Amino acid sequence: MHSIFKPLTEHIHFTGDLKTDIQQFLTLNQCSETAKHCLDVGAESRRLAVMFNADPVAAETAGWLHDISVVFPNHARIDAARQLSIDVLPEEEKYPMIIHQKISKVMAEQIFHITDEGILNAVGCHTTLRSNSTLLDQVLFVADKISWDQKGTPPYLIELKKNLQESLTHGAFTYINYLWERKETLKVIHPWLADAYEELRVNVQLV
């Protein structure tokens, strides 16, 4: 485990039960609201996995883990990413919130000993999605957008849920398209998001 994680883990007694340990990790690091959000996303990921024939255990696990990097505040994320040898894109440097997905991936592996590449990769793209996204990637991406951690109801939620009746890809595209229609107001357009938009735009026309 990288030394950057030592201050975050030295006061925690890990039980071996992943759900309990993630809750404890986030709560003891003053991120109790995120702990609740991660549980909500885990539950929604499991529900979607059952609907769309993905692995429900992997989906729930990815949901629990996806935002564990919130323990690093925005102003510290770029430095943390560089210490962890994570490739930092210009868009991420400009808007550090986005890089939390990559940091969460590393933390899932090094702190919580996740070895399943599918889970790690889903965690690593849950904010932006990516090209050639897997079923698990899309499950976690959509679950996170349904169980969002802001006040009120997501403005895209009704359309997203309606389009999920068509396919998971339609649901994922609904959120990306919602952002794309407002891209002039976004602080940055992450290249992974742009790649996902172009790919899913074609895919939903083919389904």
Long-range contacts (C-beta under 8 A, 24 or more apart in sequence): 1-110, 1-111, 2-83, 2-84, 2-106, 2-110, 4-80, 4-83, 4-84, 5-107, 5-110, 5-111, 8-71, 8-111, 9-111, 18-61, 18-64, 18-112, 19-64, 21-112, 22-64, 22-65, 22-68, 22-112, 25-68, 25-71, 25-111, 26-68, 26-70, 26-71, 29-71, 31-70, 31-71, 33-149, 34-67, 34-68, 34-70, 34-149, 37-67, 37-147, 37-149, 38-63, 38-64, 38-65, 38-66, 38-67, 38-68, 39-63, 39-64, 40-147, 41-66, 41-67, 41-140, 41-143, 41-144, 41-147, 43-147, 44-143, 44-146, 44-147, 45-139, 45-140, 45-143, 47-143, 48-139, 48-142, 48-143, 48-164, 48-168, 49-136, 49-139, 51-164, 51-168, 52-135, 52-139, 52-168, 53-135, 54-135, 54-136, 54-139, 55-118, 55-136, 58-116, 58-118, 58-119, 58-122, 58-136, 59-136, 59-139, 59-140, 59-143, 61-114, 61-116, 61-119, 62-119, 62-122, 62-123, 62-126, 62-136, 62-139, 62-140, 63-140, 63-143, 63-144, 65-104, 65-107, 65-108, 65-112, 65-114, 65-119, 65-123, 66-101, 66-104, 66-122, 66-123, 66-126, 66-140, 66-144, 67-100, 67-104, 67-149, 68-104, 68-107, 68-108, 68-111, 68-112, 69-100, 69-101, 69-103, 69-104, 69-107, 70-100, 72-100, 72-103, 77-103, 89-190, 89-191, 91-188, 91-189, 91-190, 91-191, 92-190, 94-187, 94-188, 95-187, 95-188, 98-127, 98-128, 98-188, 98-190, 100-127, 101-125, 101-126, 101-127, 101-128, 125-192, 127-190, 128-190, 128-192, 128-193, 128-196, 129-172, 129-176, 129-192, 129-193, 129-196, 129-200, 130-192, 130-195, 130-196, 131-192, 131-195, 131-196, 131-198, 131-199, 132-199, 133-172, 133-196, 133-199, 135-168, 138-168, 138-169, 138-171, 138-172, 139-168, 141-172, 141-175, 142-168, 142-171, 142-172, 142-175, 145-175, 166-204, 166-207, 167-204, 167-207, 169-200, 169-203, 169-204, 169-207, 170-204, 170-207, 172-196, 172-200, 173-197, 173-200, 173-201, 173-203, 173-204, 176-200, 177-201
